[in-house]
Amino acid sequence: MPKRVLVVDDEPDILSLIEYNLTKEGFEVVTARNGAEALQRTADLPDLVMLDVMMPELDGFETCRRLKADPRTAHIPVIFLTARSAEVDEIVGLEIGADDFLHKPISPRKLVARVRALFRRSEQGGEEQESVIRTRRITLDRSHYSVRVGGEEVFFPRKEFELLALLIAHPGRVFSREVILDQVWGTDVVVTDRTIDVHIRKIREKLGDDAVLIETIKGVGYRFKD
């Protein structure tokens, strides 16, 4: 079955451009003109949501927050489409669970490459989904994309989950930022070191007293205590 992509943008030309290029590459494309309509369309559980940031009625950030707050849609990856280049927008997006950003004007080749890279990483992660990792008060279940801390389930957006899973599965191993970017985001996606730092901070907040298990190795990267 082809992957279903929900594209949300209030500009008809952008919708047509994305729909044409993704359909040509074999994806099934569903469109929506605003965030409220997008939330209705996610009842069919698309495999990916592409969200414009600036939209009437319900903007992309709020739409993403609602998707990530709903257990039925929390696992769906989100790519933001934005005409703004401010770093703060990307930080906000990443903190609420975005997987990637595409800046307008959109390059069709880059668009397809980013979508394929995201699906490829998801499929590679699926090979280990039977694994359940337990350490101290933390239980990470790849098959359900769930994390329990001290017996309480704590919600982790996809990238936070994958980053924690990478570290916790290799206790004592130091991961450089370059390796983390490659393993979690992939080589086809351009993100900065700041992206990793934001995700680590959010993970530590959710781990509470167990946050000390994630160590910062100055000038190098991070590791999970052995």
ABEGO torsion letter per residue (X at the ends): XBBBBBBBBABAAAAAAAAAAAAAAGBBBBBBABAAAAAAAAAAGBABBBBBABBBGBBAAAAAAAAAABAAAAABBBBBBBABABAAAAAAAAAAGBABBBBOBBBAAAAAAAAAAAAAAAAAAAAAAABBBBBEABBBBAAAGBBBBGGBBBBBBAAAAAAAAAAAABBGBBBBAAAAAAAAAEAABBBBAAAAAAAAAAAAAAAEAAAAABBBBBGAEBBBBX
